[in-house]
């Protein structure tokens, strides 16, 4: 196989979902209460993309893997202390906001600019990986927008597997409706792949990988460029935590159409 890949994974940090997340509205718009104090993790959707990218780079000699992240530098450093022990990577950091209320279009523009500046990146070999969704906003559009900014037209979303072929092409297993998969063949890079859960488990922590990564991660964090996102790019009329409500009925032999009608009525009461 003579086709090597340059794999760029876009990932950000999100608050640990085990914490209580309370939305508030401040002077700069909506945010989470005590957001900077909340412990953070790598976005789980993007983490799948990172593990799959590292596995692909390991399979094909000469391939390279970068992690490009827009996040507050202090939070990113905290998360990388753990994430760096999973897989070998090169970090490209952009110091900026990454919360659930940050505009996806501006985020995509900053990340695309950071990708263009990677000196060793060959766009003819580029596979842009990321999460199909996001744990911070579930917008599902940021990765697509980055691909558009970079002029990449071959895009696959809901990816569970990628299989390289001997001629440089690759086969993509994509989720579609009805719990089925669609198999596509792409002739080669560049391409965008938004990952679902993939097929790999989370790698075990390897302190040796972590120490090797930190030699380049700390300088990368020090060189992180500042990314500014205007607060007026997106406006919210109201933010609130979902209401906790439970109403249970036990009935027999009720038609499915009637059950569905009652559920719709209950939802529309909000």
C-alpha positions in Angstrom: 0.0 0.0 0.0 1.7 3.2 -1.2 -1.0 5.7 0.1 -0.1 7.2 3.4 -2.5 9.5 5.2 -2.2 12.8 7.1 -5.0 12.6 9.7 -6.2 15.7 11.4 -8.6 15.2 14.3 -10.7 18.2 15.5 -11.7 17.9 19.1 -12.5 20.2 22.0 -13.0 19.8 25.7 -16.4 19.6 27.4 -17.5 19.7 31.0 -17.5 16.3 32.7 -21.1 15.0 32.2 -21.2 13.6 35.7 -21.3 17.2 37.0 -24.4 19.3 37.4 -24.6 21.7 34.4 -26.7 24.7 35.1 -27.2 27.3 32.2 -27.1 31.0 33.2 -27.4 34.2 31.2 -24.6 36.8 31.8 -23.3 40.0 30.2 -21.8 38.1 27.3 -24.8 35.9 26.7 -25.6 32.3 27.9 -23.0 30.1 29.6 -22.8 27.5 32.3 -22.7 28.4 35.9 -19.1 28.2 37.2 -18.0 26.9 33.8 -14.3 27.5 34.3 -14.4 25.6 37.6 -16.0 22.4 36.2 -13.7 19.5 35.5 -13.3 18.8 31.8 -12.8 15.9 29.5 -12.1 15.4 25.8 -15.4 15.5 23.8 -16.5 11.8 23.8 -17.6 11.9 20.1 -14.3 13.4 19.0 -12.4 10.9 21.2 -13.7 8.1 19.1 -12.4 9.9 16.0 -9.0 10.3 17.8 -8.7 6.6 18.6 -9.7 5.5 15.1 -7.3 8.0 13.6 -4.4 6.7 15.7 -5.2 3.1 14.8 -5.3 4.0 11.1 -1.9 5.9 11.4 -0.4 2.9 13.1 -1.5 0.5 10.4 -0.1 2.5 7.5 3.6 3.3 7.7 4.5 7.0 7.3 1.0 8.3 8.2 0.8 11.2 10.7 -1.8 12.3 13.3 -2.6 15.8 14.5 -5.1 16.8 17.2 -6.4 20.4 16.5 -8.3 21.9 19.4 -10.0 25.2 20.2 -10.4 25.6 23.9 -9.2 27.7 26.8 -5.5 26.9 27.2 -5.7 26.1 30.9 -8.6 23.7 30.3 -6.9 22.1 27.3 -3.7 21.5 29.3 -5.7 19.8 32.1 -7.4 17.5 29.6 -4.2 16.7 27.7 -2.6 15.3 30.9 -5.0 12.4 30.5 -5.7 12.2 26.8 -2.0 12.3 25.9 -1.5 8.9 27.6 -3.9 7.2 25.1 -2.3 7.5 21.7 0.7 9.2 20.0 -0.3 12.6 18.6 0.9 16.1 17.7 -1.2 18.9 19.2 -2.2 22.2 17.5 -3.9 24.4 20.0 -6.0 27.5 19.6 -6.7 29.5 22.8 -10.4 30.5 22.7 -13.9 29.7 24.0 -15.4 26.3 23.4 -18.7 26.2 25.4 -22.0 24.9 24.2 -23.1 28.4 23.2 -20.2 29.3 20.9 -21.1 29.9 17.3 -20.2 26.9 15.1 -19.4 29.0 12.0 -16.8 31.1 13.8 -15.4 28.0 15.5 -15.0 26.3 12.1 -13.2 29.3 10.6 -10.7 29.4 13.4 -10.0 25.6 13.2 -9.7 25.7 9.4 -7.1 28.5 9.7 -5.2 26.5 12.3 -5.2 23.4 10.0 -3.9 25.5 7.0 -0.9 26.6 9.1 0.3 23.1 9.9 3.7 23.1 8.1 4.1 19.4 7.4 0.5 18.8 6.3 -0.1 17.6 2.7 -3.7 18.4 1.7 -3.6 15.7 -1.0 -3.3 13.1 1.8 -5.6 14.8 4.3 -8.3 12.9 6.2 -10.2 15.3 8.5 -11.7 13.4 11.5 -14.0 14.6 14.2 -17.2 13.8 16.0 -20.4 13.2 14.2 -22.0 15.1 17.1 -20.7 17.1 20.0 -21.3 16.7 23.7 -21.1 20.5 24.2 -23.9 21.6 21.8 -24.8 18.6 19.6 -24.8 21.0 16.7 -23.5 18.4 14.3 -22.3 21.0 11.8 -18.9 22.2 12.9 -16.9 19.5 11.2 -18.9 19.9 8.0 -18.2 23.7 8.1 -14.5 23.1 8.5 -14.5 20.8 5.5 -16.3 23.5 3.5 -13.7 26.1 4.6 -11.0 23.8 3.4 -12.7 23.1 0.1 -13.3 19.4 0.9 -16.4 18.0 -0.9 -16.2 14.3 0.0 -17.8 14.2 3.4 -19.1 11.2 5.4 -21.1 11.5 8.6 -22.0 8.8 11.2 -18.9 6.7 10.3 -18.3 3.5 12.2 -15.4 2.1 10.1 -12.8 2.9 7.4 -11.0 0.3 5.4 -8.0 1.4 3.2 -7.6 -0.3 -0.1 -4.4 -1.2 -2.0 -5.0 1.4 -4.7 -5.2 4.3 -2.3 -8.9 4.4 -2.0 -10.8 3.5 1.1 -14.2 2.0 2.1 -16.4 3.8 4.6 -19.1 2.3 6.7 -21.7 5.0 7.4 -24.8 4.8 9.6 -28.1 5.5 7.9 -31.8 5.3 8.9 -33.4 2.1 10.0 -30.4 0.8 12.0 -28.5 0.0 8.8 -25.2 1.0 7.3 -24.2 2.3 3.9 -21.0 1.2 2.3 -19.2 3.9 0.2 -15.9 3.8 -1.6 -13.9 7.1 -1.8 -11.1 7.2 -4.4 -8.8 8.9 -2.0 -8.1 12.0 0.2 -8.9 14.7 0.9 -12.1 13.7 2.8 -14.1 14.5 5.9 -15.2 11.7 8.2 -17.5 12.5 11.2 -17.3 9.5 13.5 -20.0 7.9 15.5 -18.8 5.3 18.0 -16.4 3.5 15.7 -15.3 0.0 16.5 -12.5 0.6 19.0 -12.6 0.7 22.8 -10.8 3.4 24.7 -7.1 2.7 24.8 -5.5 2.0 28.2 -3.3 4.7 29.7 0.4 4.3 28.7 2.7 6.6 30.8 5.5 6.2 28.2 3.2 7.5 25.4 2.1 10.3 27.7 5.7 11.4 28.4 6.6 11.3 24.7 3.5 13.3 23.9 4.1 15.9 26.6 7.5 16.9 25.2 5.6 18.4 22.2 2.3 19.2 23.8 3.7 21.7 26.4 5.5 23.8 23.7 2.4 23.6 21.5 0.3 25.0 24.3 2.8 27.8 24.8 2.6 28.6 21.1 -1.2 28.5 21.1 -2.7 31.3 19.0 -5.5 33.4 20.4 -8.9 32.8 18.8 -11.6 35.4 19.2 -15.3 34.6 18.7 -17.7 37.5 18.7 -20.6 37.1 21.2 -23.1 38.6 18.8 -22.8 35.9 16.2 -25.6 33.9 17.7 -28.4 35.1 20.0 -30.4 33.0 22.5 -33.8 34.2 23.9 -33.6 31.9 26.9 -31.5 29.1 28.4 -32.7 26.7 31.1 -32.1 23.2 32.3 -34.6 20.5 31.3 -37.5 20.1 33.7 -37.6 16.9 35.7 -41.1 15.5 35.4 -42.5 12.0 35.7 -46.1 11.0 35.0 -46.7 7.2 34.8 -49.8 5.4 33.5 -50.3 1.7 33.4 -52.9 0.7 30.8 -53.7 -2.4 28.8 -54.7 -2.9 25.2 -54.5 0.8 24.2 -53.9 1.3 20.4 -50.4 2.5 19.5 -51.9 5.5 17.6 -53.7 6.7 20.7 -50.5 6.3 22.9 -48.6 8.3 20.3 -51.3 11.0 20.3 -51.1 11.3 24.1 -47.3 11.6 24.1 -47.5 14.4 21.5 -50.1 16.3 23.5 -47.9 15.9 26.7 -44.8 17.2 24.8 -46.7 20.2 23.3 -47.9 21.3 26.8 -44.4 22.6 27.6 
